[in-house]
Each structure stands twice: as C-alpha cells, then as structure tokens.
Amino acid sequence: MRIATWNVNSIGPRLPRVLEWLGSVQPDVLCLQELKSGTDAFPYDAVREAGYETAAYGIGRWNGVAILSRVGLEDVTRGLTGEPTFEDKTDARAIGATCGGVRLWSVYVPNGRDLENPHYDYKLAWLSALEATVREEQARGLPFAVLGDFNIAPTDADVWDIGVFAESTHVTEPERKALAALRDLGLSDVFPRPLKYDHPFTYWDYRAGNFPNNKGMRIDLVYADSRVSDAVTDSYVDREARKGKGPSDHAPIVVDLSL
C-alpha cells in the first residue's frame, strides 16, 4: 500500500500537476491540504477519471482538506472532536476516512502567524483537539496514521537556519509539546529520506532562491501507530514535484507500506 500527503496550495491551479503526479507515482491514498476550495467545488470528476474516490472538506478560498483513494473510502469524518473556532468560524482543516482497512486523517494545522497573534493560541487549542480525536480514533482498533501539513518543525534540524526562526512560530516549545503528546499516544514520526541534500525538507518559501538553495523546513509529517510504522518499507520527500512551472510551495511525502 502506498500512501502520500501533499499541501497543494490551491487545488484549482494545481489540478493538472496533481493528476499528472497521481498517474506517475500511483499512490493508493493521497491526503491533500490547503485546497482553497469549497466542498462542492472540488474537481471530483477529474479525480474520478484518474481512478480515485474523493472525500473533501472545504469552505471556499481558505484552508480545506481531502482524501483521495483507489482502495476504498469509508466512514468519512469531517472536523475534530471539540474543534475550536477562530473569530467565531470553524475552519475546514481535518478529515478522516478508512481506506483499505487503514484509518487515515488528512490535517492542515493552523499556521499560528506570530507569537502575539490570537491565531497562535488557536493553533495550540486546535492541536489539543487533534490529540483528543486521535485518542478516540485509536478505539476503532484499525491501523492508524495522521498525515499532513502540521506547520511545526519537530526539531531545530528541521529548519534550514534555526537562528532565522528562533523567535517565530513553528519551532516553539508548546507546539513541539503537542507533537510529543501525539507520540505519547503511541504514534511515531515516519521520517522520510530526501531525494537531494542531507535533510528531507518539505516546504520552501516562494521567495527567489529558497528552493534551489534548500532554505526549507520539514513541516509536513506522517505520524503513524506501530502497525503502520512497522510496515514502512520506504518513505521519501518527492522533491521533484516542487520543481517546474507553478508548483506548490510544498513537496509530497510518499510512504510505502507492506500492508
């Protein structure tokens, strides 16, 4: 079984690239984030022609998540248990489904913006709701993984220069404690191999030079229980998908499982 996750930074303009990537990489399940598309506006027909069912969750031009599967799509859940709101609105940031006997969640964790911004507190509250949801999901008894854009670099090595990020979000102790709480539930960080350079960054800002100079971050993650993590035969960041005309600023993570 091959599963993958990709923040596509708007499914509309990125659809041709996604369809081409599906055809070449052939994942059984692809978790998408940052659709910037409403649930009804998702391009279901084009994805169906590529051989995939879709469960999507979106509210328009902000956030949005989806799960694409060619091995079944059952028991779809949209949103987290006790999910907080921001400015009295609920974002579309989490969707779960059972695909080929594996319970998978696609998540797009709030950015946090900056340490003094209310969005940072929202991020921490959202991560607490994610922890609660994972606890409930584990009761299903299925192999389990949560994939997506976590907007957290787990360690200082996961950013190109910690000095640049030391006073910003993505690297703070409370955010990293939230990841540790998921690991305490029995989840492991499925660490991918890079296709180039010595560290598997997954995000590079669009600013000129950041991608070719590898000024990136590892903020897209796969957190899996022992049944999934023990079945991993390969995991890599598909850096090639970040190249070319009109890419997302994130690269996909691909994980092969002996399930």
Buried (B, 14 or more C-beta within 10 A) or exposed (E): BBBBBBBBBBBEEBBEBBBEBBEEBEBBBBBBBBBBBBBEBBBBEBBEEBEBBBBBBBBEEBBBBBBBBBBBBEEEBBBBBEBBEBEEEEBBBBBBBBBBEBBBBBBBBBBBBEEEEEBBBBBBBBBBBBBBBBEEBBEEEBBBBBBBBBBBBBEEEBBBEEEEBEEEBBBBEBBBEBBEBBEEBBBBBBBBEBEEEEBBBBBBEEEEEBBEEBBBBBBBBBBBBEBBBEBBEEBBBBBBBBEEEEBBBBBBBBBBBEB
